[in-house]
Amino acid sequence: MAEAATSLLDARFARGGRDAFVEAYAAHAREVRHWVRRFFSSAFEQEEAVQEVWLTAHRMQSLYDPAKGPLKPWLRALSANRCRELLRAASRRPPVGVPLDDVSDALWLDAPGPDDAVHSAALRVEVARFAAGLPPDEARVLQLCFVEQRSHAEVAKELGIDERRSKYLKQKVLLAASRDERLRALLSESRS
């Protein structure tokens, strides 16, 4: 039964289309993350590589032929090849000198991207629930800083406060988010 469902997914993926791609993503996202982890140790590099793999899969969707084999091995080979390409490209670049995966204060901000349609609706619901529990000024800072991505100066001007207060309120929101079990659980699920 599962084999028939897999072959149907493979055929739909080969025909193309957004829905088929989203369905393939939902079926294989965890495996792709697992394969990528074998190449990269940094959480930032893993996330970048996963995005690159899915972008490449999207671009090459029309080239996939289910007659040559199932989608899962095709994605595994694509993942390995893309990771090797990324590692080769990284070895040719000079080091940046900045730890790119030091995001311990803002883990919850690593919200799903457009390719993560499976979790985006649930995340929106959780963020709305979280925002509803915040004091009004902090909920407004959440909206301005993280949804609208405004600067501290813009937030301060919008709220009629100084930039220090804007930064303080943003820190309070981040701290509250880091303590929210449901929000953290959903975000860690979307990363695994």
C-alpha positions in Angstrom: 0.0 0.0 0.0 2.8 2.5 1.0 4.7 1.5 -2.2 1.7 2.4 -4.4 1.3 5.7 -2.6 5.0 6.4 -3.1 4.8 5.6 -6.8 1.8 7.9 -7.2 3.8 10.7 -5.5 6.7 10.0 -7.8 4.5 10.2 -10.9 2.9 13.5 -9.6 6.3 15.0 -8.9 7.5 14.1 -12.4 4.5 15.8 -13.9 5.5 19.0 -12.0 3.5 21.5 -10.2 3.6 23.3 -6.8 1.2 20.8 -5.1 3.3 17.8 -6.1 6.4 19.6 -5.0 4.9 20.5 -1.6 3.7 16.9 -1.2 7.2 15.5 -2.0 8.7 18.0 0.5 6.3 16.8 3.2 7.1 13.2 2.5 10.9 13.6 2.3 11.9 16.7 4.3 13.2 14.8 7.3 15.3 12.4 5.2 16.9 15.3 3.3 17.8 17.0 6.6 19.3 13.7 7.8 21.4 13.3 4.6 22.6 16.9 4.8 23.7 16.5 8.4 26.2 13.9 7.3 28.1 16.7 5.4 27.7 19.8 7.7 28.1 20.1 11.5 27.0 23.8 11.8 23.3 24.3 12.1 23.5 27.4 9.8 25.4 25.4 7.1 22.9 22.5 7.4 19.9 24.9 7.0 21.6 26.6 4.0 22.3 23.2 2.4 18.8 22.0 3.0 17.4 25.1 1.2 19.9 24.6 -1.6 18.8 21.0 -2.0 15.1 21.8 -2.2 15.8 24.7 -4.6 17.8 22.4 -6.8 15.0 19.8 -6.6 12.5 22.4 -7.6 14.6 23.5 -10.6 15.2 20.0 -11.7 11.7 18.7 -11.0 11.0 18.4 -14.8 14.1 16.3 -15.3 13.0 13.6 -12.8 11.9 10.4 -14.5 10.1 7.8 -12.3 10.9 5.1 -14.9 14.6 5.4 -13.9 13.9 5.0 -10.2 12.0 6.2 -7.2 12.0 9.8 -5.9 13.7 9.0 -2.6 17.0 7.8 -4.1 16.9 10.6 -6.6 16.6 13.1 -3.8 19.4 11.4 -1.9 21.8 11.6 -4.8 20.8 15.2 -5.5 21.4 16.0 -1.8 24.8 14.4 -1.8 25.8 16.1 -5.0 24.6 19.5 -3.9 26.3 19.2 -0.5 29.6 18.3 -2.2 29.3 21.3 -4.5 28.6 23.6 -1.5 31.6 22.2 0.3 33.9 22.7 -2.7 32.6 26.3 -3.1 33.1 27.0 0.6 36.7 25.7 0.5 37.5 28.3 -2.2 36.1 31.3 -0.2 38.1 33.2 2.4 36.8 32.7 6.0 34.3 35.3 7.1 35.4 35.4 10.8 31.9 35.7 12.1 30.1 32.7 13.7 27.0 32.5 11.5 25.1 30.0 13.6 25.3 31.9 16.9 21.5 32.4 17.2 20.9 31.1 20.7 18.8 34.2 21.6 16.7 34.0 18.5 16.0 30.3 17.8 12.3 30.9 17.3 13.0 33.4 14.6 14.2 30.7 12.3 10.7 30.5 10.9 9.9 28.2 8.0 10.5 29.6 4.5 8.2 29.3 1.5 9.3 25.7 0.9 8.2 24.8 4.4 4.5 24.9 3.6 3.8 21.9 5.9 4.6 23.9 9.1 3.9 27.5 8.1 0.1 27.4 9.0 0.8 25.8 12.4 3.5 28.3 13.0 1.3 31.3 12.2 -1.3 30.0 14.6 1.3 29.6 17.4 2.8 33.0 16.8 -0.6 34.6 16.9 -1.4 32.7 20.2 2.0 33.8 21.6 1.4 37.4 20.5 -2.0 37.4 22.1 -0.4 36.6 25.5 2.0 39.5 25.3 1.4 43.0 26.7 0.2 45.4 23.9 3.6 47.2 23.5 5.5 43.9 23.2 3.0 42.5 20.8 3.4 45.6 18.6 7.2 45.2 18.8 6.8 41.6 17.7 4.8 42.7 14.7 7.1 45.6 13.7 10.5 43.9 14.3 9.9 40.3 13.2 6.9 40.4 10.8 7.5 43.7 9.1 11.3 43.6 9.8 11.6 47.2 10.8 14.7 48.7 12.3 14.9 49.9 16.0 14.8 53.5 14.8 11.6 52.8 12.8 10.0 50.9 15.7 10.9 53.7 18.2 9.4 56.3 15.9 6.2 54.2 15.3 5.7 53.6 19.0 6.8 57.1 20.1 9.6 55.7 22.3 13.4 55.9 22.2 15.6 53.3 20.5 16.9 51.9 23.8 13.3 51.2 24.9 12.7 49.6 21.5 15.7 47.3 21.9 14.7 46.4 25.5 11.1 45.5 24.3 12.6 43.3 21.5 14.8 41.5 24.1 11.8 40.9 26.3 9.9 39.4 23.3 12.8 37.1 22.5 13.1 36.0 26.1 9.4 35.3 26.3 9.6 33.4 23.0 12.5 31.3 24.2 10.4 30.3 27.3 7.3 29.4 25.3 7.3 25.6 25.2 4.7 25.2 22.4 6.4 27.7 20.1 9.8 26.1 20.8 8.5 22.6 20.2 6.9 23.6 16.8 10.1 25.3 15.7 12.4 22.4 16.7 10.0 20.1 14.9 10.3 22.2 11.7 14.1 22.0 12.0 14.4 18.3 12.5 
